[in-house]
Structure formats: C-alpha cells, structure tokens
C-alpha cells in the first residue's frame, strides 16, 4: 500500500510542476466569437445552468479526474468535492483501480458525504478489462463512492511509459460495449490528455457509451510525468519525443460534434477560462472539464479555488452576454469563427 500511496503522491507533485506541461496547445486561439454589440438580453438574467445525468449543474463544468490512493489524495478529493458541492458543479475521482485491488485505499475516494447532491463520477482504466476486471469491479467502483456514472479512461501512451504497464488494449471495444449493455449506469469514456478523435468516438457511440470526455492536448502530459519518475535512459529519451503528441481539444470537439450522433461531449484539455468554456460549447460540447487548474488552485488554498470558480463563471457569463446568448442552448448556436491562418 505504501508504494502505491507514494506513487500517487509523486504524480500529484509532478502534475503541479512545469515538467508536466504538454508542448502542444489546445487550439482555442484559432477561434473567435462574432461580437454582438446589441445582445438584447439582460446580463443579470443569463442562465449558465445545465442538466447532466439527472443533476443540475449551475456552471457547465466538471472537476475532472485528478487523484486518489495517496496520502495527499484524501485531502484533495474532500476539498474539491466540497467545492463542487458549494458551487453546484460535477466532480470525478481519479482512477480507483488501486482501491479495487486494495480496499484500504478506498477512503481517499469516498467523498459522497462531502457532496451529497453533487454529480459524482467513478473512474477505472478501460484496459483493466483485459487484466481481470469485469462488470463486478465496474459496479464496485460505482458503489464505493455512490457515483452517478462510471468513467472508463483510455491512456495507451501513458501506459507505455509508466511502471507496471497495462498495455494490452486488444479487443477492448467489445468489452466496453458489454459494460455499457450490462451495467445499470451511464458510461463515459475519456482520454487522459491526448484527445479522442471522431473515428474513435464513433465506435464508442455505437458501443453504447453515453458521453466522451475528449481530454485533448493543451494541459498535462503524462509521458513527461513518467519520464521524470524513470531512471531508464531509453524510456526517458523515447518519452521526450512524445511531448507534443496528441489531438488538440478544439479539433476533437468540432469533429465529434459534426460526425458522431447520439453522444454527449465533455470538453477538456486546456479548458481553463470561461471564454474557452464558451468556445467549447459553441463548437459542439455539452459541458466542460478541468483538472490541472483546480489541482493547482486547491494546492494553494480554498480561497484561490473559489476565486478561480468565480472567474470562470464571470468569464462565461460575459462571453454569453456578448454573443447574445441567454442560456447554454443559445450559446450552442452562437456564431464562432475560425481565425485566418497565414500559414494556410
């Protein structure tokens, strides 16, 4: 247990440092809204709320999967769950795989009592379905935290570079489809920072996945985190070649929205301002997610995290006001333009 706890704490520390940053951007600078000088709405009446999985979110954002299993994790998860509850947003725990294998680690994930009415999502690695996990473990992860749904995360690049690799992704789509069919809970599939393309999203939608969290480039690079943890010269050199690997967040959102039907889209990967949230929704996302900024802010203080949340809301409302969008449905139809590129 101590070894797992130390690893989780090390990952948190690394995620807070510059070494974790992906060198590719998320693509938001390539877009701008058409400014509406006559919005014909009252700023005070703008409604930023949405409904997702039967819960009302006051702001269309989920505090995305961060951590669990380490000595630091319990405090982080409790603090962020309380913040999510106070502001009426969603919260997703980090991978529960360690707790499913070692019940003594469950406590760091059990945050429902701190957020009794909050949207909470469980989380395990999809590849674990090739390493002995079944419907039983999926259900246990949900029951462990009284979750509203289950995230199955995809992380092939990350797995190559971390210790205790889980790199057998063969025949995984069929097993994900079985989970979607047999488990009485909505399934969300997410990447961990390299993006989900429309071609992959289409397969997942056909398998019965309820939502995709794109987690595109522009935030944390797990290959760099694992590089710093390794003493293997070959692994470190190879990991460095993947610093800019992945699909930009905006590309993922736009292509999935245009080409895949019957699936919800959660925009994440560099979505760290209310303007980027607004752009994500106008490009086709249903709501947004952020992990790295919330982790950074909560590591500083609860007040910093509250300031970040208030800033997100003000930025989002202002973007809605200046596009003439009274609610999120209208923001989905706001005119967003791709900036011309002089390299095209």
C-alpha positions in Angstrom: 0.0 0.0 0.0 2.8 2.4 0.9 4.4 2.0 -2.6 1.1 2.9 -4.3 0.5 5.8 -2.0 4.0 7.2 -2.7 3.4 6.8 -6.4 0.1 8.7 -6.3 1.7 11.5 -4.2 4.6 11.7 -6.7 2.2 12.1 -9.6 0.4 14.9 -7.8 3.7 16.7 -7.1 4.7 16.2 -10.8 1.4 17.4 -12.1 1.9 20.7 -10.2 5.3 21.4 -11.9 6.3 22.7 -15.3 7.6 19.3 -16.3 4.0 18.1 -16.7 3.1 20.6 -19.4 2.3 19.4 -22.9 4.1 21.4 -25.6 1.1 21.4 -27.9 -1.8 23.9 -27.4 -5.5 23.1 -27.3 -6.4 25.1 -30.3 -8.7 27.7 -28.8 -6.6 30.6 -30.1 -7.7 29.6 -33.6 -11.3 30.7 -32.9 -13.1 33.8 -32.0 -16.8 34.7 -31.4 -18.6 37.3 -33.5 -19.1 40.1 -31.0 -22.7 41.1 -30.7 -22.9 44.8 -29.8 -26.7 44.7 -29.4 -27.2 41.4 -27.4 -30.9 42.3 -26.5 -30.6 40.4 -23.2 -30.3 41.4 -19.5 -26.9 40.3 -18.1 -28.5 39.5 -14.7 -30.9 37.1 -16.3 -28.3 34.9 -18.1 -28.6 31.3 -17.1 -25.4 29.2 -17.1 -27.0 26.0 -15.7 -27.5 22.7 -17.5 -28.8 19.2 -16.6 -26.5 16.2 -16.9 -27.2 12.7 -15.7 -30.2 13.9 -13.8 -28.3 16.5 -11.8 -28.4 20.3 -12.3 -25.0 21.9 -12.7 -25.0 25.7 -12.0 -22.0 26.1 -14.3 -21.4 23.6 -17.1 -18.2 22.1 -15.8 -16.9 19.0 -14.0 -13.8 19.0 -11.9 -12.2 16.2 -13.9 -10.4 13.1 -12.6 -7.3 14.0 -10.6 -6.2 11.6 -7.9 -6.9 9.0 -5.2 -5.0 6.4 -3.3 -2.2 8.6 -1.9 -1.8 10.3 1.4 -2.4 13.7 -0.3 -5.3 12.4 -2.3 -7.9 12.2 0.5 -7.5 15.9 1.5 -7.5 17.0 -2.2 -10.6 14.9 -3.0 -12.5 16.1 0.1 -11.7 19.7 -0.6 -12.6 19.6 -4.3 -15.8 17.6 -3.6 -16.8 20.3 -1.1 -16.1 23.0 -3.6 -18.1 21.2 -6.3 -21.0 20.9 -3.9 -20.9 24.6 -2.9 -20.8 25.7 -6.5 -23.1 23.1 -8.0 -20.7 21.6 -10.4 -19.6 18.0 -11.1 -16.7 16.0 -9.6 -14.9 13.0 -11.0 -12.4 11.0 -8.9 -9.1 9.7 -10.1 -8.5 6.1 -11.1 -10.0 3.7 -8.5 -8.0 0.8 -9.8 -5.7 0.8 -6.8 -8.6 0.8 -4.3 -10.3 -2.1 -6.1 -7.2 -4.1 -5.6 -6.5 -2.8 -2.1 -9.6 -1.9 0.0 -7.5 0.0 2.5 -7.2 2.8 -0.2 -10.9 3.2 -0.6 -11.2 6.0 2.0 -9.4 8.6 -0.2 -12.1 8.2 -2.8 -15.2 8.2 -0.6 -16.4 11.8 -0.8 -20.1 11.5 -1.2 -20.8 12.7 2.3 -19.0 16.0 1.5 -21.1 16.4 -1.7 -24.5 14.7 -1.1 -26.3 16.4 -4.0 -23.4 16.7 -6.4 -22.8 14.9 -9.7 -20.1 12.4 -8.9 -18.3 10.1 -11.4 -16.4 6.9 -10.6 -13.3 6.0 -12.7 -11.2 3.0 -13.7 -8.9 2.3 -16.5 -10.6 0.6 -19.5 -7.6 -1.6 -20.2 -8.1 -3.2 -16.8 -10.9 -5.1 -18.5 -8.1 -7.1 -20.1 -6.4 -7.7 -16.8 -9.1 -9.4 -14.7 -11.6 -6.6 -14.2 -15.2 -7.4 -15.1 -18.6 -6.0 -14.5 -18.2 -6.7 -10.8 -15.3 -4.3 -10.5 -17.1 -1.7 -12.5 -20.1 -1.9 -10.2 -17.9 -1.9 -7.1 -16.2 1.4 -8.3 -19.6 3.0 -8.5 -20.8 1.6 -5.2 -17.6 2.6 -3.4 -18.4 6.3 -3.9 -22.2 6.2 -4.6 -21.5 7.6 -8.1 -23.9 8.8 -10.8 -21.9 7.2 -13.6 -18.7 5.5 -14.5 -15.7 6.8 -16.4 -13.6 4.3 -18.3 -10.3 6.1 -19.1 -8.1 5.4 -22.1 -4.4 6.1 -21.7 -2.3 4.0 -24.2 0.6 6.4 -24.4 0.7 6.9 -20.7 0.7 3.1 -20.1 3.8 2.6 -22.3 5.9 4.9 -20.1 4.7 4.1 -16.6 5.8 1.3 -14.3 3.6 -1.8 -14.1 2.4 -1.2 -17.7 -1.2 -2.1 -18.7 -0.7 -2.1 -22.4 -3.0 -4.8 -23.6 -5.7 -2.8 -25.4 -6.8 -5.7 -27.7 -10.5 -6.5 -28.1 -11.3 -3.6 -25.7 -14.1 -2.1 -27.6 -16.2 -5.3 -27.3 -15.6 -5.3 -23.6 -16.6 -1.7 -23.3 -19.8 -2.5 -25.2 -20.5 -5.3 -22.7 -20.1 -2.9 -19.8 -22.5 -0.4 -21.5 -25.0 -3.1 -22.1 -24.9 -4.9 -18.8 -24.1 -2.2 -16.2 -27.1 -0.2 -14.9 -25.2 3.1 -15.1 -24.2 5.6 -17.8 -20.6 5.1 -19.2 -18.3 7.9 -20.0 -15.1 7.3 -21.9 -12.2 9.8 -21.5 -8.6 10.2 -22.6 -6.0 11.5 -20.1 -4.6 14.3 -22.2 -4.0 13.2 -25.8 -7.5 13.5 -27.2 -10.3 11.3 -28.6 -10.8 11.6 -32.4 -14.1 11.4 -34.2 -13.3 8.0 -35.6 -12.8 6.5 -32.1 -15.8 8.4 -30.7 -18.0 6.9 -33.4 -17.0 3.4 -32.4 -17.7 4.2 -28.7 -21.0 5.7 -29.5 -22.0 2.6 -31.4 -20.9 0.6 -28.4 -23.4 2.4 -26.2 -21.1 4.9 -24.5 -23.2 7.9 -23.1 -20.5 10.6 -23.3 -17.0 11.3 -24.4 -14.6 13.4 -22.4 -12.1 14.4 -25.1 -9.2 15.4 -22.9 -7.2 16.8 -25.8 -3.7 18.4 -25.8 -3.0 21.7 -24.0 -2.6 20.6 -20.4 -0.8 17.8 -18.6 1.5 15.4 -20.5 1.6 12.0 -18.7 4.6 10.9 -20.8 6.6 13.8 -19.3 5.4 12.9 -15.7 6.5 9.3 -16.1 9.8 10.4 -17.8 10.7 12.4 -14.7 9.9 9.4 -12.5 12.1 7.0 -14.5 15.8 6.3 -14.4 15.7 4.3 -17.6 17.8 6.2 -20.2 15.9 4.6 -23.2 12.5 5.3 -21.7 13.3 8.9 -20.9 14.6 9.6 -24.4 11.6 8.0 -26.0 9.1 9.8 -23.7 10.6 13.1 -24.7 9.7 12.5 -28.3 6.0 12.5 -27.3 5.9 15.8 -25.6 3.8 17.3 -28.4 1.8 14.2 -29.2 -2.0 14.2 -29.5 -5.2 15.7 -30.9 -5.9 19.4 -30.0 -9.0 19.8 -27.8 -10.9 22.0 -30.3 -10.3 19.6 -33.1 -11.7 16.8 -31.1 -14.8 18.7 -30.1 -15.6 20.0 -33.5 -15.0 16.7 -35.4 -17.0 14.6 -32.9 -19.9 17.1 -32.9 -20.0 17.1 -36.7 -19.5 13.4 -37.4 -20.9 11.4 -34.4 -24.5 11.2 -33.4 -26.1 10.3 -30.1 -23.3 11.0 -27.7 -22.6 13.8 -25.2 -19.3 15.7 -25.4 -17.3 16.9 -22.4 -14.6 19.3 -23.5 -11.4 19.1 -21.5 -7.7 19.7 -22.2 -6.6 23.3 -21.6 -10.2 24.5 -20.8 -9.1 26.8 -18.1 -11.1 30.0 -18.8 -14.7 30.8 -19.1 -14.1 32.0 -22.7 -12.6 28.6 -23.6 -15.7 27.0 -22.0 -17.9 29.2 -24.2 -15.9 28.4 -27.3 -16.1 24.6 -26.4 -19.9 24.8 -26.2 -20.2 26.8 -29.4 -18.0 24.2 -31.1 -20.3 21.4 -30.0 -19.6 20.4 -26.4 -22.3 19.9 -23.9 -20.2 20.8 -20.9 -16.6 21.1 -19.9 -14.0 19.6 -17.6 -10.8 20.8 -15.9 -8.4 19.0 -13.6 -4.9 20.7 -13.7 -6.0 24.2 -12.7 -8.3 23.0 -9.9 -5.4 20.9 -8.6 -3.1 23.9 -8.7 -5.5 26.2 -7.0 -6.6 23.8 -4.3 -3.0 23.1 -3.5 -2.6 26.9 -2.9 -5.8 27.4 -0.8 -9.5 27.0 -0.8 -9.8 30.8 -1.4 -7.7 30.5 -4.6 -10.0 27.8 -5.9 -13.1 29.8 -5.1 -11.6 32.8 -7.0 -11.0 30.6 -10.0 -14.5 29.3 -9.9 -16.0 32.8 -9.7 -13.7 33.9 -12.5 -14.8 31.0 -14.7 -18.5 32.0 -14.1 -18.0 35.7 -14.8 -16.0 35.0 -18.0 -18.6 32.5 -19.2 -21.5 34.9 -18.5 -19.7 37.8 -20.2 -19.0 35.6 -23.3 -22.7 34.7 -23.3 -23.7 38.3 -22.9 -21.5 39.5 -25.8 -22.8 36.7 -28.1 -26.5 37.4 -27.3 -26.8 34.0 -25.5 -29.3 34.0 -22.6 -28.7 30.3 -21.8 -26.5 27.4 -22.7 -28.8 26.2 -25.5 -28.5 29.6 -27.2 -24.7 29.6 -26.7 -24.6 26.4 -28.7 -25.9 28.4 -31.6 -23.6 31.4 -31.1 -21.6 32.4 -34.2 -18.0 31.3 -33.8 -15.4 31.9 -36.5 -12.1 30.3 -37.3 -9.3 32.9 -37.4 -7.5 33.0 -40.7 -4.0 31.4 -40.7 -1.2 32.9 -42.7 0.4 29.5 -43.0 -2.6 28.0 -44.8 
